[in-house]
């Protein structure tokens, strides 16, 4: 059975692959790729498709298993999820495609390797800022080699900076957060994967998002957990529920802050 040290070595090797493909495929197309729409209305670009193709070629050489990507059909995703319990790759080649397509320099490659449908190591890489967040189960979480978190975050909700995606939470909860916020300040950046990592780094103290897919959180959730943070499905269900299920998520940079944040959310939903 692989040790934590072996998993960390794989995470660092994965980081090199993510940097290479981002450099060769994604960055040359930044500010140049036309926007297209999928059947569900979400955006994709030629850079999404080409980078996913490159990752699908490269990742199985790093660890065995099929590649489950956002830019696949639902039937393909379901088959890979069912067949890949012994090992599969979950990738979002560009998380934050709207930002990418509009020239906003806040998007990332997000990759996780799962065994028994749980992440074992993963990377979230922003090629514009050259910030690489990575983690391995039992071995910690890092940003460009520096262990996370980067700072001591808030110890109480009233002092916290919150990551809030108002677009996908209920109107009632959104109104409560907007009119009577329990936190100090609020941010939203448009890339779920990077927002998870910002909580892990204690750049954000708490986080809530009303609807994420598996590839949005598979790597970020592991990075947060290895940095000492806590996360759960917003409705109390299983977070790693498969590629067809959209999940609300709630997270915090520390267990105590998570409890306070979860209790406030429960009382105002």
C-alpha positions in Angstrom: 0.0 0.0 0.0 1.4 3.4 -0.9 2.7 5.5 2.0 2.1 9.2 2.6 5.6 9.9 1.3 4.8 8.0 -1.9 1.6 10.0 -2.3 3.4 13.2 -1.8 6.0 12.3 -4.5 3.1 11.6 -6.9 1.6 15.0 -6.0 4.9 16.7 -6.9 5.1 14.8 -10.1 1.6 15.8 -10.9 2.4 19.4 -10.2 5.1 19.2 -12.9 2.6 17.8 -15.4 0.0 20.5 -14.6 2.6 23.2 -15.1 3.8 21.8 -18.4 0.4 21.4 -20.0 -0.7 24.8 -18.7 2.4 26.4 -20.2 2.1 24.6 -23.5 -1.6 24.5 -24.1 -3.6 26.9 -21.8 -1.5 30.1 -21.5 -0.8 30.4 -25.3 -4.6 30.4 -25.8 -5.4 32.9 -23.0 -7.1 36.0 -24.5 -7.3 34.2 -27.8 -9.9 31.4 -27.3 -13.5 31.9 -28.5 -16.3 31.0 -26.1 -18.7 28.2 -26.9 -21.7 26.9 -25.0 -22.5 23.3 -24.0 -26.0 21.9 -23.9 -26.4 22.9 -20.2 -25.5 26.5 -21.0 -22.0 26.5 -19.4 -19.0 27.8 -21.3 -16.1 25.9 -22.8 -13.2 26.9 -25.1 -10.8 25.1 -27.4 -8.3 25.4 -24.6 -10.5 23.3 -22.3 -10.8 20.6 -24.9 -7.1 20.5 -25.9 -5.8 20.6 -22.4 -8.2 17.8 -21.3 -6.9 15.7 -24.3 -3.3 16.3 -23.2 -4.1 15.4 -19.6 -5.9 12.2 -20.7 -2.7 11.2 -22.4 -0.3 12.1 -19.6 -2.0 11.2 -16.4 -2.3 7.4 -16.7 1.5 7.3 -17.1 1.8 8.8 -13.6 -0.7 6.5 -11.9 -3.1 3.8 -13.4 -6.7 4.6 -14.0 -9.1 6.3 -16.4 -9.5 10.0 -16.7 -12.8 11.6 -15.7 -13.1 15.1 -17.1 -15.6 17.9 -17.1 -15.5 18.1 -20.8 -17.1 14.6 -21.3 -20.6 13.4 -21.8 -22.6 12.4 -18.7 -22.6 8.8 -19.9 -18.8 8.7 -20.2 -18.4 10.2 -16.7 -20.8 7.7 -15.1 -19.0 4.8 -16.7 -15.6 5.9 -15.6 -16.9 6.6 -12.0 -18.3 3.1 -11.8 -15.3 1.3 -13.3 -12.6 3.4 -11.5 -12.9 2.5 -7.9 -9.4 1.1 -7.8 -8.0 4.4 -9.2 -9.2 7.2 -11.4 -8.3 10.7 -12.3 -10.8 13.6 -11.9 -9.9 16.7 -13.7 -11.2 20.1 -14.6 -8.7 21.4 -17.3 -9.8 25.0 -16.8 -11.8 25.7 -13.6 -13.1 29.3 -14.1 -13.7 29.1 -17.8 -15.7 32.4 -17.8 -12.8 34.1 -16.2 -10.4 32.6 -18.7 -12.6 33.5 -21.7 -13.0 37.1 -20.5 -9.4 37.7 -19.7 -9.8 37.6 -15.9 -6.5 36.1 -14.5 -8.2 33.8 -12.0 -8.6 30.3 -13.3 -6.9 27.0 -12.6 -6.1 23.5 -13.6 -7.6 21.1 -11.0 -6.6 17.4 -10.8 -7.2 14.8 -8.2 -6.3 11.1 -8.1 -9.0 9.0 -6.4 -9.0 5.5 -4.9 -12.3 4.1 -3.6 -13.8 7.4 -4.7 -11.7 9.4 -2.2 -8.9 11.8 -3.2 -5.4 10.6 -2.5 -3.3 13.4 -4.0 -4.2 16.5 -6.0 -3.1 19.8 -7.5 -4.7 23.1 -8.2 -2.6 25.3 -10.4 -3.1 28.9 -11.5 -0.8 29.4 -14.5 -1.1 33.2 -14.5 0.1 33.7 -10.9 2.2 30.6 -11.0 0.7 29.4 -7.8 0.6 25.7 -7.3 -1.4 24.2 -4.5 -0.9 20.5 -3.9 -1.6 17.9 -1.2 -1.3 14.2 -0.5 -3.4 12.3 2.0 -1.5 12.1 5.3 1.4 14.3 4.0 0.1 17.8 4.3 -0.8 20.6 1.8 1.5 23.1 0.2 1.7 26.2 -2.0 4.8 26.3 -4.2 6.5 24.1 -1.6 5.5 26.2 1.5 3.3 24.3 3.9 -0.3 25.5 4.3 -1.9 27.4 5.9 0.1 30.5 5.2 -1.2 32.5 8.1 -3.2 32.3 11.3 -6.8 33.0 10.2 -9.8 34.3 12.1 -10.7 32.6 15.3 -14.4 33.8 15.3 -17.0 34.2 12.6 -17.4 37.9 13.2 -13.7 38.4 12.2 -13.8 36.1 9.2 -13.5 36.8 5.5 -16.0 34.6 3.7 -16.1 33.2 0.2 -19.7 33.3 -0.8 -21.3 32.3 -4.2 -24.6 34.1 -3.9 -25.8 32.9 -7.3 -26.3 29.3 -6.3 -27.6 29.5 -2.7 -31.2 29.9 -1.7 -32.7 33.4 -1.9 -33.5 33.3 1.8 -30.0 32.4 2.8 -28.6 34.9 0.4 -30.8 37.6 1.8 -29.7 36.8 5.4 -26.0 36.8 4.4 -26.4 40.1 2.5 -28.5 42.0 5.1 -27.2 40.5 8.3 -23.7 39.1 7.5 -22.1 37.3 10.5 -18.6 37.8 9.0 -16.3 40.7 8.6 -16.2 40.8 4.8 -17.0 38.7 1.7 -15.4 37.7 -1.6 -16.2 35.7 -4.7 -13.6 34.9 -7.4 -15.3 32.7 -10.0 -13.1 29.6 -9.6 -14.3 27.0 -7.1 -11.0 25.1 -7.1 -9.0 28.2 -6.2 -11.5 29.3 -3.6 -11.1 25.9 -1.8 -7.3 26.6 -1.8 -7.8 30.1 -0.5 -9.6 28.6 2.5 -6.7 26.1 2.9 -4.2 29.0 2.8 -6.4 31.1 5.3 -6.8 33.8 2.7 -10.5 33.0 3.2 -11.7 31.9 6.6 -15.1 30.4 5.7 -16.8 29.3 2.5 -20.2 28.4 1.1 -21.3 27.5 -2.4 -24.7 26.2 -3.4 -23.8 23.9 -6.3 -20.5 22.2 -7.2 -19.6 19.2 -9.3 -17.1 16.5 -8.4 -14.3 18.1 -10.4 -14.9 21.5 -8.7 -13.9 20.2 -5.3 -12.1 16.8 -5.6 -8.6 18.4 -5.4 -9.5 21.4 -3.3 -11.3 19.4 -0.6 -8.2 17.3 -0.1 -5.9 20.4 0.0 -8.1 22.0 2.6 -8.3 18.9 4.8 -4.5 18.4 4.7 -4.2 22.1 5.7 -6.3 21.5 8.8 -9.6 22.8 7.5 -13.1 21.1 7.5 -15.7 20.8 4.8 -19.1 19.1 4.3 -22.0 18.9 2.0 -24.4 21.8 2.7 -27.4 19.4 2.9 -25.6 16.9 5.1 -25.3 14.3 2.3 -22.2 12.6 1.0 -19.8 15.0 -0.7 -18.0 12.5 -2.9 -21.3 11.4 -4.5 -20.3 11.0 -8.1 -20.0 13.1 -11.3 -23.8 13.5 -11.9 -24.7 15.1 -8.5 -24.3 18.8 -7.8 -23.5 19.5 -4.2 -23.7 22.6 -2.0 -20.6 22.8 0.1 -19.7 24.5 3.4 -16.1 24.8 4.6 -13.8 26.6 7.1 -10.1 26.9 7.7 -10.4 25.4 11.2 -12.7 23.0 13.0 -13.9 25.5 15.6 -14.7 28.1 12.9 -16.5 25.4 10.9 -18.8 24.6 13.8 -19.7 28.3 14.3 -20.2 28.8 10.5 -22.3 25.6 10.1 -24.5 26.5 13.1 -25.1 30.0 11.7 -26.0 28.6 8.2 -28.3 26.0 9.7 -30.1 28.7 11.7 -30.6 31.0 8.7 -31.4 28.6 5.9 
